[in-house]
Amino acid sequence: MDIFLERKSVRKYADGDVKQEDLEYILRVAMSAPTARNTRCYSFLVIKDKKTHKKLAAVHKAAQMILQAPLAILVVGDQNKAYEQYLPQDCAAATQNILLAATAKGYGSVWCGVYSNEERSKAIEKLFNFPKSIKAFSLVVIGKSADNNMPKDGWDPEKIKYEIWE
Ligand SMILES: Cc1cc2nc3c(=O)[nH]c(=O)nc-3n(C[C@H](O)[C@H](O)[C@H](O)COP(=O)(O)O)c2cc1C
């Protein structure tokens, strides 16, 4: 399986949990993402509680699939630890690693954007009573896929230029 080309956004889930050992692998891969000046400003809030899933669905209209899924990971960054303004890039790299690691372990997943939607991020930060420096970046929903769609083929030679822009 080529996890890089087979990853796709999955928004329909079958019954079944994410195994603890798989979750740990996914988080280990998340923490292997690069960060500017190696600040490792990210943290990961694992959320399995259906009551919390309902609260998240109420404040994130584009994350309704969370209601069917066994688990979500909220990727957050600590503004006090991040180098300059690189918190979003650091958290984005970790988020992408989560998606690829979940694919590698046979799960479906989807990146639900939080940053830089002010209304969503404020609502989520309030929901978890985060200290001021902790910024909600993305909500990754993970579960056994019930989606038979093919991954999109993003290959487009027109997006590549060599040496000069023309
Ligand atoms: C920054 C960002 C925010 C996104 N937010 C959402 C979201 O809130 N809800 C959702 O269902 N998908 C969301 N997506 C997933 C995109 O819709 C998806 O990646 C895109 O349509 C391409 O499809 P693919 O992931 O299957 O290749 C987001 C993706 C990114 C990178």
The ligand as an SDF file (V2000), in Angstrom:
LIG
                    3D

 31 33  0  0  0  0  0  0  0  0999 V2000
   -6.7070   23.1690    6.3180 C   0  0  0  0  0  0  0  0  0  0  0  0
   -7.7500   22.1300    5.9700 C   0  0  0  0  0  0  0  0  0  0  0  0
   -9.0110   22.2300    6.5150 C   0  0  0  0  0  0  0  0  0  0  0  0
   -9.9910   21.2740    6.2280 C   0  0  0  0  0  0  0  0  0  0  0  0
  -11.1970   21.3340    6.8560 N   0  0  0  0  0  0  0  0  0  0  0  0
  -12.1230   20.3740    6.6260 C   0  0  0  0  0  0  0  0  0  0  0  0
  -13.3410   20.3680    7.3720 C   0  0  0  0  0  0  0  0  0  0  0  0
  -13.5650   21.2090    8.2300 O   0  0  0  0  0  0  0  0  0  0  0  0
  -14.2340   19.3790    7.1100 N   0  0  0  0  0  0  0  0  0  0  0  0
  -13.9940   18.4080    6.1740 C   0  0  0  0  0  0  0  0  0  0  0  0
  -14.8580   17.5510    5.9880 O   0  0  0  0  0  0  0  0  0  0  0  0
  -12.8320   18.3710    5.4580 N   0  0  0  0  0  0  0  0  0  0  0  0
  -11.9020   19.3410    5.6780 C   0  0  0  0  0  0  0  0  0  0  0  0
  -10.6890   19.2820    5.0250 N   0  0  0  0  0  0  0  0  0  0  0  0
  -10.4190   18.1990    4.0560 C   0  0  0  0  0  0  0  0  0  0  0  0
  -10.4620   18.7110    2.6180 C   0  0  0  0  0  0  0  0  0  0  0  0
  -11.7870   19.0070    2.2490 O   0  0  0  0  0  0  0  0  0  0  0  0
   -9.8560   17.6150    1.6990 C   0  0  0  0  0  0  0  0  0  0  0  0
   -8.5200   17.3770    2.0800 O   0  0  0  0  0  0  0  0  0  0  0  0
   -9.9000   18.0050    0.2340 C   0  0  0  0  0  0  0  0  0  0  0  0
  -11.2320   18.0930   -0.2310 O   0  0  0  0  0  0  0  0  0  0  0  0
   -9.1520   17.0170   -0.6520 C   0  0  0  0  0  0  0  0  0  0  0  0
   -9.6910   15.7180   -0.5070 O   0  0  0  0  0  0  0  0  0  0  0  0
   -8.7850   14.4980   -0.0210 P   0  0  0  0  0  0  0  0  0  0  0  0
   -8.3040   14.7980    1.3710 O   0  0  0  0  0  0  0  0  0  0  0  0
   -9.6980   13.2980   -0.0590 O   0  0  0  0  0  0  0  0  0  0  0  0
   -7.6360   14.3720   -0.9620 O   0  0  0  0  0  0  0  0  0  0  0  0
   -9.6950   20.2160    5.3180 C   0  0  0  0  0  0  0  0  0  0  0  0
   -8.4040   20.1270    4.7760 C   0  0  0  0  0  0  0  0  0  0  0  0
   -7.4370   21.0550    5.1090 C   0  0  0  0  0  0  0  0  0  0  0  0
   -6.0340   20.9010    4.5610 C   0  0  0  0  0  0  0  0  0  0  0  0
  1  2  1  0
  2  3  1  0
  2 30  2  0
  3  4  2  0
  4  5  1  0
  4 28  1  0
  5  6  2  0
  6  7  1  0
  6 13  1  0
  7  8  2  0
  7  9  1  0
  9 10  1  0
 10 11  2  0
 10 12  1  0
 12 13  2  0
 13 14  1  0
 14 15  1  0
 14 28  1  0
 15 16  1  0
 16 17  1  0
 16 18  1  0
 18 19  1  0
 18 20  1  0
 20 21  1  0
 20 22  1  0
 22 23  1  0
 23 24  1  0
 24 25  2  0
 24 26  1  0
 24 27  1  0
 28 29  2  0
 29 30  1  0
 30 31  1  0
M  END
$$$$
